Amino acid sequence: MRLNWIACVVLLIAGCDHTPEPGKGFAGLADDAASYAQVAPGKRFEFPQDHGPHDGYRIEWWYITANLVSDKGQQFGVQWTLFRNALPRSANVVSSNQGWSNRNLWMGHAAVTAADRHYAAERYARGGIGQAGVALTPFAAWIDDWFLSSQPGVADPLADMQLQASDPRFSYRLHLTSTGPLVLQGKEGFSQKSEAGQASYYYSQPFFDATGSITVDGKTYTVTGSAWLDREWSSQPLTPNQTGWDWFSLHLEGGAQVMLYRMRQRQGAPYLTGTWINADGSTQSLASEDIMLAPTATTWVEGHDMPTRWSLNIPGKGVSITATALNPKAWMNLRIPYWEGPVTLAGTHRGVGYLEMTGY
């Protein structure tokens, strides 16, 4: 589940000095969203249309993480994200998709992580001027010269894609291919975030194979590995009681995948849920009683005590593993900071994955 914290960034870009009031939920994501489209059970997903933007909703993202290994055996992690955030709607304002009348703001995040280095960068754009956006024929998501795009003429745009980002400290170009199916998270794509019913529409492509190159500090590495795409949109995904989340995407040896997240709350136990994904793409929802997830070690990072080793048990699947950060210092020191980086798995199942933690 890739929730979007860019509500705060939107206030900065829009030139407003208001900040979310304390107690209203992380990054203002519990604020009233009555003027936006609402998430409800029973949506029928349509592809390729749902790969594109959903302008009626307040928040949306296209999110790629990749666990990679160089030809010399060095481990890397890569992140690429494009966020769309809609400015408040008003019945008295006539909006347009062109120029400054466009009500969308865009933000891009990119990062590269190794065991001894972690670099992150960000970009911002206003909608309506071509600097950032998402198109469908062929599929392309971009902000400046960062892009995720499909090959022209391919029936499934997620079957063959190119991914690129660059910064003075790092760059990467990856070729992503997949023959596995899309996965609808939650209940047929309706992903609930709280007992109160907050939710998003959420699907993933966890079966990407990745090849390409990474350049870090002027040195280029040829890499291969696995990648994971998350697509999510909503208008009010949090409650005022929720302070942040811990999200995992895991590739297990043997071909199974696991997505799970823990929504931390000011009062009460965390809201915990997930999805078990078999190698053939069939799925099983995981409820809180199916999962035992707890941090076992922390690292002091940029003034925050971050859980960087976790114990995960899924008894019904015979899983008892430890997830350990490749680089415990993988702090995304951006305008809205958070922790995100690759993890390695040991125990009953070996493998790799990604961990994102916000609100600490």
N, C-alpha and C positions, 0 to 999 in steps of 0.2 A: 504494500500500500504505500503509495508515494504521495503523501499529503503536501500541500503547497503552502509555504510560509511567506509568500511574497505579498500578502496584504500590507505588511509594514513597508515594503519597498515601494508599493504602489503609492502610498502616501507621500513618500519622498519624491518620486518622479513627478507626481501630480502637483507638487509645489505646496502641499498642505503640511502645516506643522502639528497637526493633531496626531496623537499616538493612541493606540488602543488602551482603554482603561483597565487597571488591574482587576483581576477576577472575571474577565470576560472571555477567557479561553485563550489558548496559545495563538499569538500573532493575529488576534482579532477574528479567527476563523469560526468563533461561535456567535459572531454578530448576526443580527437579523438579516435574512436574505429574501424577504418577501417579494422584492421587485425582480428577482431572478427566477429562472426555471428551477423546478424542484426535482430531486431524485426520488423515484418511487419504484417499488418492486414491479416486475413484469415487463420490463423493457425488452423489446426485440431488437437485438443488435443486427446491423446491416453493414456489410463490408463490400467494397472498400470505403463507403461513406463515413463510417465511424472512425476510420483512421484520421479523418480531418477534424477541423475545429468545430466546437459546439458553442456558438456565440451567446446563446441564451443563458449559459451557466457562468458563474462568477470565476471559477478557477479550473485550470486544466493543464496537463503536462504530457510530454513525450520524453521518456526517461530510459537511458541505456546505461547498464553497468556491464563490465567485462572482466573476467579473470583470465590473465594471459601469462604465458611462459615464453621466454626468449630461447633462441636456438642454443644458448649457453646455459640454460636452466634457471635463469633469474626470473623471479615472479614479479608481476605487475598487476595493478588494477587500473581501470579506466572508467571514468564517468562522463556522460554527455547528457545534458538536460535542456529542454526548451519549455518554458512556462508561459502560459497565456493567462492574464488576469484582466477581468472586465471592470472598468470604472462604474460607479453607481449609475443605474438607469433612472430616468425621470420621464414621466408621461408628458411633461411640458417641453421636452427637448427633442427636436428632430435629429436623429443620428444618421450617419452615413458611414459606409465602409471606406471612404476616400479621405485622404488628408487628415487634418487635425480633428475632423468630426468623428473619426474612428474611435470607438470606446475601448479598444484593447491596448493593453500594455504588455510587453514581452520582456522576458529575462532569460539569459542563457547561463548555465554553469558547466564548466569543464574541469576535469582533474585527472592527474596521473599520480599513482601511489606505487612506491617500491618499499622494500624493507627499511631503507635508510633515508628516503626522501618522500615528500608529499607536496605537490604544487596544485593550486586551485586558481581559477580565473572566472570572471563573470562579465557579461555584456548586458546592455539594456537598450530597448528600442520602443518607440511609439508605433502603434499600428497605423495602417493606411498610407504609408509612404514607401513600402517595399523593402524596408531594411530588415524586417523579420516577418515570418508568417509560416503557413502550412498550405500546400497545394496538393491536389489528388492525382492529376493526370500529366505526367507521372507523379508519384508521391514525392514530396520534398518538404522538409521542415528545416528552417534556417534562421540564423541571426548573424548578420554580416557574412563572414566567410566560414562560419561554423555550419555544418549541414549534416543531415541524415536524409538520404535520397535513395529511391529505387531505380532500377534499370527500366528504360522505356520499353513498353510492349509486354512486360511481364504480367501475367494474369493476377498473381498474388504479389502485391507490392512489397510484402515482408519476406518474400522468398530470396531476394537478391538485393542487397543494399550496400551503400557506401556511407561511412561515418568519418567525419573530419573535424578537428579543432586545432587551434594553435595559440601560442602565447610565447613571449620572449624566453621562457624557461622550459617549455615543452611543446610538443605537437604530436599528433597521431593521425594515421590514415588506416582504417580498417575496412575489410570486406566481410560482410555478414551474410551468411546463407542459412536457410532452414528448410527442412522438409516436414518438420513437426507441426502439429495443429496449434492454433491459438487456444488459450486457456481463459475461460470466464471465471473470475474470482468471486468468492462469496456464493450467493444463491443466484446462479445463472447471470452473473455479472453485477448483481446488486450486493455491494460490499458494505456491510453494516459496521459502524465505528463505535457504537455505544448502545447500552441497554435502552436509552431514550429514543433510539431509532435514527440518529444521524447516519448518513451513508454517502457513498459515491458509486458511480458506475466505473467498473474496473476490469480490465482484461490484460493479459500478459502474453508475450511470446518468449518462453524460457528455453527454446531449443536452438538458439543461434550457435553456429560455429563461426569463429572469428579468425581471420588471418590478416597480416599487414605489418605495419612498422610503428614504432614509438621512438621519438627523439627526446632525450632528457639531458639537459645541461650540455647540449651540443653533440651527444653521442647517440647514434641510431641503433636500435635493436629490431631484429626480425622476430615477430611474435605469432603465436597461435593460442587458441583457447576457446572458451565458451562465453556467451553473452546473453543478456536478459533484457527484454523491453517491457516496460510498464506503461500502460495508458490509463489515465484516470481523469474524471471530471466530476465536479460537484458545485454546490453553491453555499452550503453550510455544513461542513463535515465534522465539526467538533461541538462539544458542549462546554459551557463555562467551567465545568469541573475538571476538564482535561488539560494537562500541562505540557504534554509532548508524547513522543512515541519512540519505540525501538522496533525497527523493521529488518527482517532477514529475507534474503533470497539465496537458496542453497542448491548446489548441484552435487548430488551424491553419486559415488561410484556405482555403476550398474545402470545408470540412466534415470533414476527417480529424481524429482525436484521437490523442494519444499518452499512455500512462501508462508511467513507468519509475521504477525505484528502484535505488540503489546502497547496499548494506549494507557499511559500513566494518568492517575487521577489524584486530585487533592484529597478527596475523601473516598474511601472504599478501595477494593482490590482493582488492579489493572484489568482493562478489558482485553482479553486475549483470544485470538482466533487465527486461522490459517487454512492452507490448502495443501493436501498431498497430491502430487502430480506423478502418475506412473510414466514409465518410459514411452508408452504408446499414446500419451496425452490424456488418458482418462483420469478423472480426479475424484477426490474424496474430501469433503469439508472437514476441518478439524475444529472442534469446539474447545472451550477453555479446559474442560475436564479431560480432554485427550492429550493435553500438552503440559509439560512441566518445564518452565523456562526461568532461569535465575542467573544473575551475574555472580561470578566467583572471584574476579579480580578487577581492580580499577587502576587507572593511570591518570595522573594529574596533568591536564593539558590546557594551557592557556587560561588558567584560573578555574578550570572545571574538573571535577572528579568523574571521569568517564569510565563506564564499564567496558573493558576491552577483552575480557574472557568470559564466556557464558557456558553454562551447562544446559543442554537441551535433551529432553527425553520424550519420546512418543511411544509409550508402551505397546499400543495396538499395532505398531509397525516394527517393533523390535529395535527401535532407534534409541541409543544412549551415547551422545557425542558431546565433545567440547569444541566450541567455536572460538578461535583465538585470532585477534587482529594481526594481520601481517605487519602493519606499522601502527602501534598504539597512538602515535602522534598525528594521526590522519585528521587533523582539524581543518575544516573548511573555513578559513579566515576571511570570509566575505562580508558584505554589508549586513546580511543576516547570517550569523555564523552557526555551524552545526558540525557534527562529526560524521564522516562517511568514509569507508574504506573496505578493502577485501579482507576476508577471513579464511582461515584454513580449518579443516575439520579432522578430528581424530576420535577414535572410539570404535563402536560397532560398525560405523560407516566412515570411510574417508571421503574427502571431497574439498570443494572450495565454495565460496559464496561472497555475498556482500552484506554489510551491516550499516544502517543509517540510524543515528540517534539525534533527537532534537529536544529542546526545552530544558536542558540541564543547566 
